[in-house]
Amino acid sequence: MRDRPTLPSPPPPAEPAADAAFDVWLTRGLHEMFDGIAGEPIPPELLKLIQDDRARADIAPAAGGDGPAAPLATGNDGLEAPRGRAK
């Protein structure tokens, strides 16, 4: 009988410190690239599409849904979403 070839063992798990360092690096990089964009107001045309879709969902809720959708949060002029991010 021939011996079966053995599969290589999986690599050891990454060091927790290395994972944490990568997470910090990735988070900072993503914030640097996208915070400015995320802080911009939603264009009125897109906001209208979202509100129309929610109104349509209120009229005909999907099967198994919990009822009407929550109202869309808007800024002072009613045309932009709140700025900032949750911490």
Secondary structure, DSSP 8 states (H G I E B T S, - for coil): ---------------HHHHHHHHHHHHHHHHHHHHHHHTS---HHHHHHHHHHHHHHHHS--TT--SS-------TTSSS---S---
